[in-house]
Amino acid sequence: MSLFKFRALDSQGVAQSGTLQAIDQAAAVAVLHQRGWLLLHIETASGPLLRQARGQLKGAALVSFTQQLATLLGAGQPLERALNLLLKQARHPQVRALIERIRDQVKAGKPLSAALEEEGGTFSPLYLSMVRAGEAGGALEGTLRQLSDYLERSQLLRGEVINALIYPAFLVVGVLGSLALLLAYVVPQFVPIFQDLGVPIPLITQVILALGEFLGAYGLVVLAGLSISGWVLAARLRDPLRRERYDRHLLGIRVIGPLLQRVQAARLARTLGTLLSNGVALLPALVIARQVCSNRALQAQVALAAQRVKGGGTLADAFGRQPLLPELALHMIEVGEQAGELDSMLLKVADIFDVEAKRAIERLLAAMVPTLTVVMAVLVAVIMLAIMLPLMSLTSHI
């Protein structure tokens, strides 16, 4: 499929312009003629424009698109007319182009899921599978509402975490910057002073002065070394096996591990529960849910669980072989399978761990801020004490 830019006059003589996706230029012209428009100009859109036109419905924009489409369908509007209304409301040219391509595909007789799939990576496999299931079950409007709720929850959790981390991040940068400034520029100024005084220098002062001189002379080298080490570590983690071992180790860390388990359990359970409740079979749901797991160790476990379920095993048993999820989640999945209500039980698991993860993050951040403040105060006090001790020794000898 190619993207074409056009200018035309509609049946009322009003000028229209935009983009159109078609197999070739002749097909694009035929589509415009079917609309009853008089074509004035048409040309192939450039590669960069095509890349920019895709992938624009992300985050809040995707949530808004899904909610509005569900609302219009719930109000009894046909799908093509609902897309036309969304097209009129769109303000961003690239979003308008994307919605217009979807509308044209639907107008040509394709189902919405096929039209969305034509947009490449703009819509995730989760999104496409749920829309496809909604179409098959004749409940597209309800499926879109569930999908918008899922996307909104994910956006909300992501936003809360980012907002909560802003202040600690600034605090860490402030602490490290202040200490670097003190050690690299302020402390070395006292070295010649103490040498001229000829007073005995305590060990703590000697250590601080040596550290300050070292950072003053080799600070940029240390910074470059840390940057290179970070780059090397990131390059090593591109190896799937190393990344899996690293992510598995993260889940075992005393404080961070349980929090990561709750976050990953909530995301995985909500994805699986949402897919199952919309008629997607368990095996395809596991394949899709694996892609939403950011932890590679958990991804590997979901893939292994899919194989065991395919062989006739239960989901709870498959996840319980190498437990990376919280024990409560495993018990609730087992109960859901036994009761034949796995989808609703997974959604309950997601609700529980969403709340627990949010509380754990709040507690962690509430402890982190005063801890960083105390650490900074202690380090500054140690540096100031190391500077003041020789001066106090000098006054005692006067």
Secondary structure as GFF3:
##gff-version 3
##sequence-region A 1 398
A	DSSP	beta_strand	2	9	.	.	.	ID=ss1
A	DSSP	beta_strand	15	22	.	.	.	ID=ss2
A	DSSP	alpha_helix	25	34	.	.	.	ID=ss3
A	DSSP	beta_strand	38	44	.	.	.	ID=ss4
A	DSSP	alpha_helix	47	53	.	.	.	ID=ss5
A	DSSP	alpha_helix	60	74	.	.	.	ID=ss6
A	DSSP	alpha_helix	79	89	.	.	.	ID=ss7
A	DSSP	alpha_helix	93	107	.	.	.	ID=ss8
A	DSSP	alpha_helix	112	117	.	.	.	ID=ss9
A	DSSP	three_ten_helix	120	122	.	.	.	ID=ss10
A	DSSP	alpha_helix	125	137	.	.	.	ID=ss11
A	DSSP	alpha_helix	140	181	.	.	.	ID=ss12
A	DSSP	pi_helix	182	186	.	.	.	ID=ss13
A	DSSP	three_ten_helix	187	190	.	.	.	ID=ss14
A	DSSP	alpha_helix	191	197	.	.	.	ID=ss15
A	DSSP	alpha_helix	203	236	.	.	.	ID=ss16
A	DSSP	alpha_helix	240	252	.	.	.	ID=ss17
A	DSSP	alpha_helix	256	277	.	.	.	ID=ss18
A	DSSP	alpha_helix	282	292	.	.	.	ID=ss19
A	DSSP	alpha_helix	296	310	.	.	.	ID=ss20
A	DSSP	alpha_helix	315	320	.	.	.	ID=ss21
A	DSSP	alpha_helix	327	339	.	.	.	ID=ss22
A	DSSP	alpha_helix	342	397	.	.	.	ID=ss23
###
